[in-house]
Amino acid sequence: MKDTRYIFVTGGVVSSLGKGIISASLARLLKARGLNVTIQKLDPYINVDPGTLNPYEHGECYVTEDGAETDLDLGHYERFLNVHTSQANNVTTGRIYQSVIDKERRGDYLGETVQIIPHITDEIKYRIRLLAAHGKYDVIITEIGGTVGDIESLPYIEAVRQMRWELGEKAAVIHLTLVPYLTASGELKTKPTQHSVKTLLELGVQPDVIVCRTEKPLNEGIKSKIALFCNVKEEAVIESIDVSTIYEVPIRMRDEKLDEVILKKIGLPINKADLSGWEDFLKRLKNPKGKTRIGVIGKYVELKDSYKSILESLLHAGAKNQVKVDIELIHSEHLNETNIEEKLGGLNGILVAPGFGERGFEGKILAVKYARENNVPFLGICLGMQAAVIEFARNVLHLEGAHSREVDRRTPHPVIDIMESQKKVSGKGGTMRLGSYPCEIKKGSKLEAIYPEQLIHERHRHRYEFNNKYIEMYAMHGMHAVGINPNEDLVEIVELDKHPWFIGVQFHPEYKSTVESPHPLFTAFIAAAVKESKKKN
Ligand code: GLN
């Protein structure tokens, strides 16, 4: 059994400082030094999971192999660490309370008064330690969502205080703060950091390391001031300066010796770090030999975080191809017959994004039609694939009323239900298909050249499925089902034969693309975009 170490990451002063990126960067650095690491996010909201949260407000919902709908920070963890996470890596206040209340109803507390301390805090501690149960990890990094001093995060900070006390030298606390620059006086200010650490101290937690987000370099004077006022060593005051890409952060943190300070603190050896794969990726990312313009057609374009994993996957694929990917987020609701050429004309590739509900769907259909007719490389993801098959039904098969049941539930006419809900297809009650499912790639398809294996596994988050009774008809007209879930006989991937690159996938490849393993579909999509644009010029 491993003697697991625990690192807690808290944040102060303001939200959105990038605790997730700092946690992921530290994890990557520790992995580079040969340690097995995982990262966990504790979210202080009352939703049981983020599955029901509005993407406009909270960004995308990230889905893990085991089908957990999680916070988008888990996407960063996987992209940085190249290791799968699971339901256990994301815990919300809602989930904690739900299990405590369930236990109470079952009578597990034997007449006790159930309270925040110890019952809620014990449940939090249990969830943190759960990741260590299999003895797989040397280090567990737990990121506490929110900002210290918030009412919501109090039980979490108390749990951290207790665990710290129980674990002694086997635990460390990192506090991330903001050191603002005042242009008027030309100074960096440490007071917000001092106050934030004071709040943490009032709750009984002394941070071991302070990571300072800043626009300007921290001079030695500032570092020693923060060290003195916050009771940490000067080497434990880490500068985290704004950088052009988040993928630069691990390198900066290595230069600042964040990993070494932490390893010393938790009593682990400082082995040689191997970051060659990462550095190679950065080199390709920063030295593109060309560029390509990709349009992402969706309806949550106001908040870039809604398509976080897709945007990152395109970036990984760009680096792999050593081209810069210029992404244009295009609102599907704003597309119509008259402006389609103007909006999509200059694109080298068109990606129709996932989504739910009716709004903006017709714009997606128009984008598919444009890509299909103009030989523009096309990738349709989930609802994007559904739009692709419906567009094909309407405009090639001439099934005029073709639709998805999700979008049009009114009539049972056969041409309406190109996409059926799982309830009908697999008798599962119409609930979402979530997480990893197998898919077999058809021999002789164009897709074979893209995926290295014949049996692949991809993650899902959807309700509707292609209606198999149309498979033959589609194939006769040039759209082929080339990826099939072998257990349930469900269409996972379609491709067009008379088109340079046109693929629709029912699953979400974007959840599996990482810095060091860019996803083959995205890589091939970008390669096709580059190739086709060269042909045109
Ligand atoms: N709304 C569609 C479905 O439920 C697609 C979901 C998605 O794009 N993630 O099947």
Residues whose N, C-alpha, C, O or C-beta is under 5 A from the ligand:
A	BS01	LIG	P354 G355 F356 G357 I381 C382 L383 R461 H462 R463 Y464
